[in-house]
Amino acid sequence: MSRSTKHALVLLGIVLATARFGQTSFADVRPRPNIVFLVADDMGYGDVGFTGCTDIPTPNIDALAKSGVRFTNGYVSGTNCSPTRAGLLTGRYQQRFGHENNPPGEGPLIGLPRTETTIADHLKSAGYATGLIGKWHQGAAPNFHPMRRGFSEFFGFLSGAHPYFPGPDARIMRGTEVIKEQAYLTDAIARESVSFIRRHKTHPFFLFVSFNAVHTPMQAPDDRLKKFASIADKERRAYAAILDGMDEAIGKVVAELRANRLEENTMIVFLSDNGGPTLLGTTTNGAKNNPFRGSKRTTLEGGIHVPFVMQWKGKLPANTEFKPPVIQLDLLPTALAAAGVPTHADWKVDGVDLLPHVLGKSTKPPHESLYWRQGPQMAIRRGSWKLVRYDRAVDEPGVISNARATNVTSLKLYNLDTDPAEQKDQATSNPTKFAELLKDWESWNAQLVAPLWGPG
């Protein structure tokens, strides 16, 4: 065989590999990136160092922010856990397919609808190893199991909350089998995540590390509690200890990537699934949503504006602040674009690929408007303006928080650039902007379906 023939065969092999792996140009021949999602549960916006926290060190989360992009107007499409995860997994507003509320129980029809395709489905079809470690909360019936929704591997629990310590009520699964887990759950999630990376280090992978930290129950090991003995409030002290364990787990995940020389070829995303539960009269965890008002379960900034960072060393600019509003729905098309997997129009995703915006290739904001609906609560953000109707219990502690239409405020209009804590209602003084946003929201709302189940 001549040298020219050998050269031609090598080039042909590269082209075929490029086509197989979804690459878009001959010049862009490189290993496909790994993708790691790190999702906290019920974490307050003000509870990490890069958003201003001073009483709880979060060095590993802060390191991601320093090495990556901080989305300072990062949002989630749900006010509580399961709906946000449904939106993240599909890239679609979960209200479009009825997953508006937390599942109220375990039934054959209660879970992420089978009509929806997940990011794990897409990446698995593209040849990625796919793993979910931790919390699922997308249905407990066998037909909703993670391994039937695109994940090749699963370690964790199916429900929305879980004890941190082993015990008779601490049901953990590996795949479809219940196992006996002896470790503190956050430590077990770290261990299993490291194992997944180690076992798939020679192959592109998608790893969804879905923490239950810092969700209740407020359980932490004594050694971590002792680290925060200076925090007088017992609930806040337990919160700090739980958060410390999660930050340590994230450090172990990143260290394993680094040890295997994978960090620079891995897109890492960290965010919380919603704001911290701070509403009086409900179950709280000691979180702080500073500087925002409101809580988990509300459409105020404290419920939906979350810590949100993305690191991809060598591809995304380090220590960068991105100010235009983004939402967790964007993670599906962004991750698929990074993997060279095209997003098709007939998928009807609401998220957008953030890479051109972050890299300065597009000067337009990713979204003209962002929308929320949670029962009778609603919100729309367009530019700096936000129109919102929220739970009255935020302003009136005697009011019991629930989903009834009578328990929400009137529509209020805020300018978030000048009033991020949503204190000065401009509905009366700016009727034109009020009407504009309301019309936009009503047009979006008309596209939605009724919730498949009531609040859980």
N, C-alpha and C positions, 0 to 999 in steps of 0.2 A: 504493500500500500504506500503510495507516494505521500510526501509531507503535506502537499496541498490537499489531498483527499482527507488525510487525518484532520487537518485544520477545519475543513468544511464540516466534517462529522461532529467535531467538538462544538462548532457554532450552532449546528442544527440541534444538538442536545441542549444547549443553553436556551435556545429559542423555545423548544418544546417544554422545558422545565418552567420557563417564564410564563408560557400560556397556561400551563397546568396550575400554577400557583397564583394566577390572577394578576400578574404584574402587567403594567400597561405599556412599557416601552423596553426596547432592547438595552438601552443605556442604563436602565434601572434594575439591573440584575443584582439582587442582594438577598440575604436571608429574610424571610417574612418575620415581622416583629411578633414577639409575644405580647399578650395583653393581660393586664392584671387590674381588676377592680377591687378596691378596698372600701367597703361600705360600713359606716358606723350606724348605730341604731339609737335614735332619740338623743342625739348629741346637740348641745347648745351651740349657737353660732359663736358665742364669745368664749368658748372653752378650749381653744388651741392658741399656742403662742403667736402664730402669724395673724390672728384676729384680735390680739390684745390681752389674752389671759395671763395673769400674773401669779395665781396661786397653784396652778397645776402645770408642771413642765411637760411638754410634748415634743421632745427633741427629734424623734423620728418622723413624725408628721410634718414638723416644721422644716426638716431637711428636704422633704419632697417639695414643699412650697418654695424653698430657696433654690432648688435645682430645676424648678419647672415654672409653670404658669399658674398664677392665682386668679381664679375667676371671682372677682370681688362682688359681682352681681350674679352669683350662681344660685339657681333655684331648683326645686323639685316640683313635680306636677301634682303631688298628693300632700295632704296635711297629716297623714299617718302612714304606717309602715307598708302594708301590703299593696295599696294602690300605687305608691311610689315605685316599688319594685316591679310591679306589672308594667308601668310605663318605661322603666329602665330596660327591662328585658325585651320589649317590643319596639321601642322608639316611637310609640304612639301614645297620645293622650288616652289614658285608661278609661276615661268616661265614654270614649267612642265604642267600647265593647263591654260596658256595663260593670267594670271592675272599680267602682267608685268608692266602695267601703271596704274596711277590713272584713275578711270572711267571718261570719257569725258562728261557725262550727265546722264539723267535718262531715260533709255529705258528698255524694257522687256528682253533684252539679255545682259544688261550691269550690271554685278555684279559677286560675287563669284560663279563660276559655280556650278550648282546643282549636278554635278557628284561628288563633293567633300563633305566629311564628316568632321564636325567640332569637336573640343574638347568638345563643349557643347553637341553635339549629343551623343558622347561617354559617358560622365558623366551623362547625363540625363537617358540614357539607363541603367546605373548602379545604378540608384535610387537617384541621386543628384538633389537638387533644383538648378536651373541655372538662373542667372540673368545678364543682360547687362545694365550698367548704363553709359550713355554718348554717345560718338561718335560711329557710325556704319561704314559708308563709304565702304560698301560691296554690294551696289546696293540699289536703292530706290524703285524699282518696288515691288508689293506685294509678288511675288514669292521669292524675296531675303530678305524679312523682317526677322529680328533676331529671331522672334518667329516661323519662319519656318526653322530656321537653328540651332535648339537645345536649344534656350533660352526660358525658361518658362515665364520670365518676362523681360520687356524692358521699360526703361525710357530714353529718349534722343532724338537724331536727326539722320537722315539717311544720310545726306550729309557729305562732307569733311571739311567744315568750318561753323562756326556759331557765331552770335553775343553773347556776354556775358550778355548784358543787355536785359530785356524784350522789345518787340516792335513788330510791324506788320510783320517784316521779321524774327523774332525769333520763328520759328515753332518748338514746342516741342511735343513729343508724349509720352503717357503712353499706353503701349501695341500698339494697332493699331489705337487709337483715338488721335486726336490733342487736347491738353489741353492748358489752359492759365496758364503760369508759371510766377510768379511775382518776383522770387529771382534771384540774380546774378547767372549765370549758374554754376560756380564752387561750390558755396555754395549749389545749388540745387542738384548737383551730390553727394556732401557729405551727405546731408540730406537723399536722396533716398538710398544711400549705407548703411547708418546706419540703416535705416528702414528695408532694406532687411535682414541684419544680425539679427536684433531684431526679425523679424518674422520667421526666419529659424534657430534660435539658438539651437533648439533641434533636428535638422536634418542636415546631411552633405550637404554642399552647395558649388557651384562654382560661384564666383562673379567676373565679369570682369568689373572693373572700368576704363572706357576708356575716359580719360580727353580730352577736346579740348585745355586746357592750355598746352603749351604757344603759341599756334598757333595764327596767326592774326585773327581778328582785335585786335589791342592793346588797349583793354578797361579794365579799373580797377576802383574800387570804390575810392572815394577821400581819405577815411581814410587809405587805403593801399598805395596809391600814396604818401601821406604825410610821411609815414614811411621811404620812400626812397628819401626824398627831397635832400639829400646830393649827389645823383647821377645826375650829370649835364646833361648828354645826355638824352633827353626826351624819346627816344625809349627804351633805356636801363632801365630807371626808370619805364616805363610802364611794361616792361618785368619782372622786379623785383617784381612789385606789383602783377602781374598775377601769377608768380611762388610762391609768398608768399601765395596766396590764395590756390593754389594746395597743397603746403606743409601742410597748416592748415587742408585741407580736408583729407589728408592722415593721419594726426594725429587723426582726429575724427574717421576714420575707425578703426585704431588700438586701440584707446581707447574703442570703442564699443566692439571689440573682447575681450579686457582685462576685461571689466566690466562684460561680460557674461562668463568669465573663458574659453574662446575659443582660446586665443592667442597661447598657447602651442600645440594646436591641429590644427593649421592652417598654411599652407604653403603660405607665402606672397612673391610675386615677384614684383619688381619695375624695370622698364626700360623705355627708350624713343623709339618711333617708328622709328626715324632716327635722324641725327644730326640737328643742328640749321641751318636755312637758312641765310647764310652770303654772298652769291654770289652777287657781284655788278651787278646792272641791273635787279635784280629780287626782289620780295617782301621779305623784311627781317623783323626780329622781335626783334633784339637786342641781340640775343644769342651769346655765345662764345664757340667755339669748342676746346679751348686750351687743350692740347698742339698740336693738330692736324691741318693739312692743309685741306682745302676743305670745302664743304658745303652740306647741304641737296641737293638732286638731282645729287650728284656726287659720284663716286666710290672711291674717296680718303677717308682716315680714318675719316675726319670730317663729311662725309655723312653717314657712316655705323657703326662706332665704338661708342657705346652708354653707358651711365651709366646703370649698370645691377647688381641687387642684389637679393638675395633670403634668406629669414628668415624662419626657422622652428625650433622654440625653443625646445631644448631637443632632437632634431633629427639631426640637422646640427650644425657644430661647429660655435661658435660665433666669430665675429671679425676676420674673416679668409679671406685671399686673395687667389683666385684661378686663376692661370696665363694661363693655356692652353686655346686656343681660343674656345669659345662656341658661339652659335647663338640662336636667339629666336625660331627657329624651334624645339629646344630641349625641350621647355616648355611643349608641348603636351605629349610626352612619359614620361617625368619626372613627370608631374602631374598625369598621369594615373597610373604610377607605385606606386606613393604615395597612390593613392586611391585603389590600389589592382586590377586595370583593366589591363589585358594583352594587349599589342600592337601586332597586328597580322601582319605577313609578307606581306599578300596580301593588306594591307593598303598602303604599299610602302612609309612609312614616311622617311624623310631624317634626322629628328632630332634623338637624342639618349637620353636615360635616364641618367641624370647627377648624380643621387644619388650615384652609386658605385664609380664614379670618385671623387666626393667631399668628400665622407666618407673614401677614401683611399683603397677601396676594389678592385679597378682597377688602375693600375699604367700607363696604356696607356692613351694618350690624347684622349678626346672624338671624335675628328675628325682628319683624316690625312690631309684633305684639306677642305677649305670653298670656295664657288664660288659666283660670282655675274655677272649678265647681266642686263643692263638697256639701251635698244636700242643699239647704237654703243659703249657705255661704257661697260667695263668689268673689272673683277678682280678675282684673285685667291690668297688665302693665304695658304701656306704650311709651318708649323713651323714658323720660323722668317721671311721667304721670302714672298714677295708679288709682283705679276706681275699685272700691272694696265694700263688701258687706260681710260682717264677721259676727262671731258668737258674742252676745251681750255679756256673758259671764266675764269677759276680759275687763269690762268697765264697771260691772255691777256684781261684786263678789257674792251677793245674796242670790243671784240667778243661777240655777242649776244648768250646767252645760249639757245640751242634748241636740238632737237633729231637727227639732220642731221649727217651723218657719217663724213662729212668734218669738223665738229666742235669739233672733239676730237683730243687728242694728239696721238703721236706714243706710242707704248708699252714701259713702263718703269718698271724697276726692283728695288725694295727697300728691304733693310734689316731692318725690323721694330724694332728689338732689339736694334740696334745702331742708327737708324734713324727713330723714330716714326713720325716725321713731313714730311717724304717722300720728302727729299730735294736732296739726292745724288743718281742719277740714276746709277745703276750698270749693265745695260743691255749689254753694250759693254765689260766691264771688266769681266763679268761672263756669257759667252754665254751658258755654259752647264746648269746652273741653269735656265736661260732664256728659253731654249728649253724644259727642263723638265716640267716647269710649264705651258708653252704654250700648250704642248701636253696633259697634264692633263686637262686643261680648255677646249680644243677643244673636248676631249672625252666626258666631261660633257655636253657641249653645243649641241653636236649632239643628246642628249636625249630629248632636249626641243622642245616645239611647238612654232609656231609663236604667237605673241601677239593677243589677241582677239579684241583689239581696240588700237588706237593710243594714244599718250600722252594726258592726260586730264588736 
